[in-house]
Every structure is written in C-alpha cells, then in structure tokens.
C-alpha cells in the first residue's frame, strides 16, 4: 500500500475493507490509545477522569440511539428506559443473588435487549410520529411506572438501591474509585464501538441501511424488515443495558431519577450534533455536549457568589444551552460534526488537489 498525492489506493479487497487502511492511521490509533490509557489517568487528574467517565457513558448510551435512528431509520425518544433496565438488572443480581459484576452486566444487556424487542414490536406496523409515541411509552412505562412503583420497592429500600463499598468487583479487583471506573469505561466503550462498527459492515448492517433508505424496496429485495427491525432493537437495547450496568459503578446509589426522559432526548441530541448515521458522530457529539456543559460550569461558578440566582438556575441554563446547540447545528451544520471531520480529512488526504 502506497501513498499518492490525492490519497491511497488498495490492491486487494482485504486492504479496502480494513478498519485502519494506512500505517499513518494505525499510528494515530496507537497515539489515541496512549492518550486514553496513560495520559488522561496519569496526568489529567480526578476532574478529567470524572468528566471522561461521563463521556464514555454518553458514547455507550448514544450508540444504541445511533443504530436505531442513524442506521435503521427507527425514531426513538425512550432509550433511557433500556439503560435503566440494564442498571437495575445488574444491581439486583449483585445485591440479591451475589452474581459477579461482569456476569450481571452481560445478563443486564440481554434483558435490556429483550425489553427492546418488546417495545420494538410496534415498529412492524407503525412509522414516524406513531413510532415516536411507542418509544415514549417505553420510557414512561419502564421508568415512571415499573421501576419507580415496583422494582424500587424491593427489599424495602424506598426509591434508591445503595451500593455498599466492595459490591462491584472484577475478579480480585474492586471497582471503588474513579480511576478504576475510567479503565472499565474505556474498555467497554472500545469494545462496544468496534463491535457495532463490525456489525454494520456485515449482512445485518447492510440490511439495516436498506431499511432506513427505503423499507419497501428492501422488502422487495427479500429482506425480512420485521426481523431486522427487531434485531436492531435488540442490539440497541443490549448496548444500552451494558451502558446502564457500567454507570452503576459510578453511582453510590441507584434511583429512577438517573434515567428520566430528558436523558433520552439528550442522547438524540448527541447524535444530531455529532452526525446521524456515523459512529464518529456518536463520539464527537458526546465530546461536544459533555465538554460544552463543563465549560458552562466554569462560567457560572465564578458568577454564582455575585449573582446567586444564576447558580439556582443552572439546570435551566443547561437545558437552554442544549436546545440552542441543536438549533445552531440544524441550521449551520445539519450533517453534524462527523461531516466536518470528513471534510477536514479529505482536505489533507487530497492535497494539493483538494477542492
């Protein structure tokens, strides 16, 4: 494989289908690995680690939304329900049955996946606005009714499940601080991202894209659209369940307040800003939304002593910034940050013949 002034060329199909197609890209991935696994935990400090943990959680949560909306064309506004199912399943298995954390995480993913199939069944008959309503039903039935009114009452704990120190372990390793949670989040984010990227390159992924582009044409080509839609809901629910089980390791107590409807809307906003139909978009959108809110904190906190009402309205300010960011991107960058990244790469790859 050689470099040419306007990019690269491939001699065999294996090269064309490779994740990282040049030595330069492989070098970038190695540097990214060094940055994630060494520079941030050793030089970033606890604040950088805690922020990055939130970014990992957002990426994992948004991957399922990206799959449903960006690759399968199934609109969802209730994805936080699947994160909640995963979190509660993992927590109950650990507290009630002493199941190891990783086993409980896997079971949580499977349960959330089956739960996704249950609420994905209406997608076989409805589209558009009606599908939005069924996804909202998943959110309110799961979180506001089942989890809040029944599951949260198990064991007489009230509304929250406390997680005693030492509950979350992986073999001899006790996940009891932000640094260990960081490494767990980094590994899970990489595995889930690469797993979904590989799945999208398979027959299943191509069927999802065909359904997204034109489900009637896809069915005419022999694709069983009901089966593949339900498969998409299962995979999205599985990823959401893993994300919810991961987030348990970052909480002292688990309650339904961690999975409110706004979080479902937030995840949709992440992929709108990052770029619909792009794995890169999930990552860029998560980075943008988390970091922009952290920047807002740095602006508001110094002003809070002078203007106490600003600190009291922090949540409203976050909502306003979230809405403003979506509006700005829909107007000025409707294809999201992933498209801008693609354009930037093309500029350098095609130089000096870039347009």
C-alpha positions as CSV (number, residue, x, y, z in Angstrom):
1,X,0.0,0.0,0.0
2,X,1.5,3.3,-1.1
3,X,0.7,7.0,-0.7
4,X,-0.4,9.0,-3.6
5,X,-0.8,12.8,-3.8
6,X,-4.6,12.5,-3.8
7,X,-5.0,9.7,-1.2
8,X,-4.3,6.0,-1.0
9,X,-5.1,3.0,-3.3
10,X,-5.7,-0.6,-2.5
11,X,-4.5,-3.7,-4.3
12,X,-6.7,-6.3,-2.6
13,X,-10.1,-6.3,-1.1
14,X,-8.8,-7.0,2.4
15,X,-7.0,-3.7,2.4
16,X,-10.1,-1.8,1.2
17,X,-12.2,-3.4,4.0
18,X,-9.6,-2.9,6.8
19,X,-10.6,-0.7,9.7
20,X,-7.3,1.2,9.6
21,X,-6.1,1.4,6.0
22,X,-2.7,3.0,6.2
23,X,0.2,3.0,8.6
24,X,-0.4,6.6,9.3
25,X,-3.9,5.8,10.6
26,X,-2.5,2.9,12.6
27,X,-0.1,5.3,14.1
28,X,-2.9,7.7,15.0
29,X,-4.8,4.9,16.7
30,X,-1.7,4.0,18.8
31,X,-1.3,7.6,19.9
32,X,-5.0,7.7,20.8
33,X,-4.6,4.5,22.8
34,X,-1.6,6.1,24.7
35,X,-3.7,9.2,25.3
36,X,-6.7,7.3,26.7
37,X,-4.9,4.7,28.8
38,X,-1.9,6.6,30.0
39,X,-2.0,10.4,29.6
40,X,-5.5,11.1,30.9
41,X,-5.4,8.8,34.0
42,X,-1.8,9.7,35.0
43,X,-1.7,13.4,34.1
44,X,-5.4,14.5,33.8
45,X,-6.3,14.4,37.5
46,X,-9.5,13.3,39.1
47,X,-11.6,16.0,37.4
48,X,-10.5,15.0,33.9
49,X,-11.2,11.3,34.8
50,X,-14.7,12.0,36.1
51,X,-15.6,14.1,33.0
52,X,-14.2,11.3,30.7
53,X,-16.3,8.7,32.6
54,X,-19.4,10.8,31.7
55,X,-18.2,10.9,28.1
56,X,-17.8,7.1,28.0
57,X,-21.3,6.7,29.4
58,X,-22.7,9.1,26.9
59,X,-21.0,7.4,24.0
60,X,-22.3,4.0,25.1
61,X,-25.8,5.3,25.6
62,X,-25.8,7.1,22.2
63,X,-24.5,4.1,20.3
64,X,-27.9,2.4,20.5
65,X,-29.7,5.6,19.5
66,X,-27.4,5.9,16.5
67,X,-28.1,2.4,15.5
68,X,-31.9,2.8,15.6
69,X,-32.1,6.3,14.1
70,X,-29.0,6.7,12.1
71,X,-28.7,3.2,10.6
72,X,-32.1,1.6,10.8
73,X,-34.4,4.6,10.5
74,X,-36.4,3.9,13.6
75,X,-37.1,7.0,15.6
76,X,-36.7,6.6,19.4
77,X,-37.3,9.0,22.3
78,X,-37.2,6.5,25.1
79,X,-33.8,4.9,25.0
80,X,-33.1,5.8,28.7
81,X,-35.5,3.0,29.5
82,X,-33.1,0.4,28.2
83,X,-30.2,1.9,30.2
84,X,-32.4,1.8,33.3
85,X,-33.3,-1.8,32.7
86,X,-29.7,-2.7,32.4
87,X,-28.7,-0.8,35.5
88,X,-31.4,-2.2,37.7
89,X,-30.9,-5.8,36.4
90,X,-27.2,-5.7,37.2
91,X,-27.8,-4.1,40.6
92,X,-30.5,-6.6,41.7
93,X,-28.4,-9.5,40.5
94,X,-25.4,-8.3,42.6
95,X,-27.4,-7.3,45.7
96,X,-29.9,-10.1,45.8
97,X,-28.1,-13.1,44.3
98,X,-24.4,-12.2,44.7
99,X,-23.8,-12.6,40.9
100,X,-20.4,-11.3,39.8
101,X,-20.4,-7.9,38.2
102,X,-19.3,-8.9,34.7
103,X,-21.9,-11.7,34.6
104,X,-24.6,-9.4,35.9
105,X,-23.6,-6.9,33.2
106,X,-23.9,-9.4,30.4
107,X,-27.3,-10.6,31.7
108,X,-28.4,-6.9,32.0
109,X,-27.5,-6.4,28.4
110,X,-29.6,-9.5,27.4
111,X,-32.6,-8.4,29.5
112,X,-32.4,-4.9,28.1
113,X,-32.2,-6.4,24.6
114,X,-35.3,-8.5,25.1
115,X,-37.0,-5.4,26.6
116,X,-36.0,-3.6,23.4
117,X,-37.7,-6.2,21.3
118,X,-40.9,-5.9,23.3
119,X,-41.2,-2.2,22.6
120,X,-39.8,-2.6,19.1
121,X,-42.8,-4.8,18.1
122,X,-45.0,-1.8,17.1
123,X,-42.3,-0.8,14.6
124,X,-43.6,-3.6,12.4
125,X,-46.8,-1.7,11.9
126,X,-46.2,2.0,12.5
127,X,-43.7,4.7,11.4
128,X,-42.8,8.3,12.0
129,X,-44.9,10.1,14.6
130,X,-46.6,6.9,15.8
131,X,-43.3,5.2,16.4
132,X,-42.2,8.2,18.4
133,X,-45.2,7.7,20.7
134,X,-44.4,4.0,21.2
135,X,-40.8,4.8,22.2
136,X,-42.2,7.4,24.7
137,X,-44.4,4.6,26.0
138,X,-41.3,2.5,26.6
139,X,-39.8,5.4,28.7
140,X,-42.8,6.1,30.9
141,X,-44.0,2.5,31.3
142,X,-40.5,1.3,32.2
143,X,-39.0,4.1,34.3
144,X,-42.0,6.0,35.7
145,X,-44.3,3.0,36.3
146,X,-42.5,-0.3,36.7
147,X,-39.1,0.8,38.1
148,X,-40.4,3.6,40.3
149,X,-43.6,2.0,41.7
150,X,-42.5,-1.6,41.9
151,X,-38.8,-2.5,41.4
152,X,-37.5,0.3,43.5
153,X,-39.5,-1.1,46.5
154,X,-37.8,-4.4,46.5
155,X,-36.2,-5.1,49.9
156,X,-37.9,-2.1,51.5
157,X,-35.3,0.3,50.2
158,X,-37.7,3.0,49.2
159,X,-36.7,4.7,46.0
160,X,-32.9,4.0,45.9
161,X,-30.6,1.0,45.9
162,X,-27.5,1.8,47.8
163,X,-24.3,0.0,46.6
164,X,-22.1,-0.8,49.6
165,X,-18.3,-0.5,49.1
166,X,-16.8,-3.6,47.6
167,X,-20.1,-4.6,45.8
168,X,-18.7,-4.1,42.3
169,X,-15.7,-6.4,41.7
170,X,-14.0,-7.9,38.7
171,X,-12.1,-11.0,39.9
172,X,-9.8,-9.7,42.7
173,X,-10.2,-6.1,41.5
174,X,-12.6,-3.9,43.5
175,X,-14.1,-1.1,41.4
176,X,-14.1,1.5,44.2
177,X,-12.7,4.7,42.7
178,X,-13.0,6.9,39.6
179,X,-9.7,5.7,38.1
180,X,-10.8,2.0,38.0
181,X,-14.2,3.1,36.7
182,X,-12.3,5.0,34.0
183,X,-10.4,2.0,32.7
184,X,-13.6,-0.1,32.8
185,X,-15.4,2.6,30.8
186,X,-12.6,2.9,28.3
187,X,-12.5,-0.9,27.6
188,X,-16.3,-1.2,27.3
189,X,-16.6,1.9,25.0
190,X,-13.9,0.5,22.7
191,X,-15.4,-3.0,22.6
192,X,-19.0,-1.8,22.0
193,X,-17.9,0.8,19.4
194,X,-15.8,-1.7,17.5
195,X,-18.5,-4.4,17.8
196,X,-21.2,-2.2,16.4
197,X,-18.9,-1.0,13.6
198,X,-18.1,-4.6,12.6
199,X,-21.8,-5.5,12.8
200,X,-22.7,-2.5,10.5
201,X,-20.2,-3.9,7.9
202,X,-22.0,-7.3,7.8
203,X,-25.1,-8.5,6.1
204,X,-27.2,-7.4,9.0
205,X,-25.8,-3.9,8.9
206,X,-26.4,-3.6,5.2
207,X,-30.0,-4.8,5.7
208,X,-30.5,-2.1,8.3
209,X,-29.2,0.6,6.0
210,X,-31.5,-0.7,3.2
211,X,-34.5,-0.5,5.6
212,X,-33.5,3.0,6.6
213,X,-33.2,4.2,3.0
214,X,-36.4,2.6,1.6
215,X,-38.1,-0.2,3.5
216,X,-40.4,-1.1,0.7
217,X,-37.5,-1.6,-1.7
218,X,-35.7,-3.5,1.0
219,X,-38.6,-5.9,1.4
220,X,-38.9,-6.3,-2.4
221,X,-35.2,-7.4,-2.4
222,X,-36.0,-10.2,0.0
223,X,-35.1,-8.5,3.4
224,X,-37.4,-9.5,6.2
225,X,-37.9,-6.0,7.6
226,X,-39.7,-7.1,10.7
227,X,-36.9,-9.5,11.7
228,X,-34.2,-7.0,11.1
229,X,-36.0,-4.1,12.8
230,X,-36.4,-6.3,15.9
231,X,-32.8,-7.3,15.7
232,X,-31.9,-3.6,15.7
233,X,-34.0,-3.0,18.8
234,X,-32.3,-6.0,20.5
235,X,-28.8,-4.8,19.7
236,X,-29.6,-1.2,20.7
237,X,-31.2,-2.5,24.0
238,X,-28.2,-4.7,24.6
239,X,-25.8,-1.8,24.2
240,X,-28.0,0.3,26.4
241,X,-28.1,-2.4,29.1
242,X,-24.3,-2.6,29.2
243,X,-24.1,1.2,29.4
244,X,-26.6,1.2,32.3
245,X,-24.7,-1.6,34.1
246,X,-21.5,0.4,33.6
247,X,-23.0,3.5,35.1
248,X,-23.9,1.6,38.3
249,X,-20.1,1.5,39.0
250,X,-20.1,5.3,39.0
251,X,-23.0,5.7,41.5
252,X,-23.3,5.4,45.2
253,X,-27.0,4.8,45.0
254,X,-29.3,3.9,42.1
255,X,-32.7,5.5,41.6
256,X,-35.1,6.2,38.7
257,X,-34.0,9.9,38.7
258,X,-30.9,8.8,36.8
259,X,-32.9,7.8,33.8
260,X,-35.5,10.5,33.2
261,X,-37.0,11.3,29.8
262,X,-34.6,14.2,29.3
263,X,-31.7,11.8,29.1
264,X,-33.4,10.0,26.2
265,X,-33.8,13.4,24.5
266,X,-30.2,14.2,25.4
267,X,-28.9,11.1,23.6
268,X,-30.9,12.0,20.5
269,X,-29.4,15.5,20.6
270,X,-25.9,13.9,20.8
271,X,-26.3,12.1,17.5
272,X,-27.9,15.1,15.9
273,X,-25.0,17.3,16.8
274,X,-22.4,14.6,16.1
275,X,-23.9,13.4,12.9
276,X,-26.7,11.0,12.1
277,X,-25.6,7.7,10.6
278,X,-22.0,7.9,11.7
279,X,-20.1,6.1,14.5
280,X,-17.7,9.2,14.5
281,X,-20.8,11.3,15.1
282,X,-21.6,9.4,18.3
283,X,-18.2,10.1,19.6
284,X,-17.9,13.8,18.5
285,X,-21.5,14.5,19.7
286,X,-20.7,13.1,23.2
287,X,-17.5,15.0,23.4
288,X,-19.2,18.2,22.4
289,X,-22.2,18.0,24.7
290,X,-20.3,17.0,27.8
291,X,-17.5,19.5,27.3
292,X,-19.7,22.4,26.5
293,X,-21.6,21.9,29.7
294,X,-18.4,21.6,31.7
295,X,-17.4,24.9,30.1
296,X,-20.7,26.4,31.2
297,X,-19.9,25.4,34.8
298,X,-16.6,27.2,34.6
299,X,-18.6,30.3,33.5
300,X,-21.4,30.1,36.0
301,X,-19.5,29.0,39.2
302,X,-17.4,32.3,39.4
303,X,-20.5,34.3,38.9
304,X,-22.6,32.4,41.5
305,X,-21.4,34.4,44.6
306,X,-22.2,37.7,42.8
307,X,-25.5,36.5,41.2
308,X,-26.9,33.7,43.4
309,X,-29.9,33.3,41.1
310,X,-27.6,32.1,38.3
311,X,-26.4,29.2,40.4
312,X,-30.0,28.3,41.3
313,X,-30.9,28.3,37.6
314,X,-28.0,26.0,36.5
315,X,-30.3,23.3,35.3
316,X,-32.4,25.7,33.2
317,X,-29.2,27.1,31.7
318,X,-28.1,23.6,30.8
319,X,-31.4,22.9,29.1
320,X,-31.2,26.2,27.2
321,X,-27.7,25.5,26.0
322,X,-28.7,22.1,24.9
323,X,-31.7,23.4,22.9
324,X,-29.6,26.3,21.4
325,X,-26.8,23.9,20.4
326,X,-29.3,21.7,18.5
327,X,-30.9,24.7,16.7
328,X,-27.5,26.1,15.7
329,X,-26.3,22.8,14.3
330,X,-29.5,22.1,12.4
331,X,-29.2,25.5,10.8
332,X,-25.5,25.8,10.1
333,X,-24.2,22.2,10.3
334,X,-27.1,19.9,9.6
335,X,-24.8,16.9,8.8
336,X,-23.1,17.2,12.2
337,X,-19.5,17.3,13.4
338,X,-18.7,14.0,11.7
339,X,-19.3,15.6,8.3
340,X,-16.9,18.4,9.2
341,X,-14.4,15.8,10.3
342,X,-14.8,14.0,7.0
343,X,-14.3,17.2,5.0
344,X,-11.2,18.1,7.0
345,X,-9.7,14.6,6.4
346,X,-10.4,14.9,2.7
347,X,-8.7,18.3,2.5
348,X,-5.4,16.8,3.7
349,X,-5.8,13.4,2.0
350,X,-6.4,15.1,-1.4
351,X,-3.9,17.9,-1.0
352,X,-2.8,19.7,-3.2
353,X,-5.8,18.8,-5.3
354,X,-8.5,19.4,-2.6
355,X,-11.5,21.5,-3.6
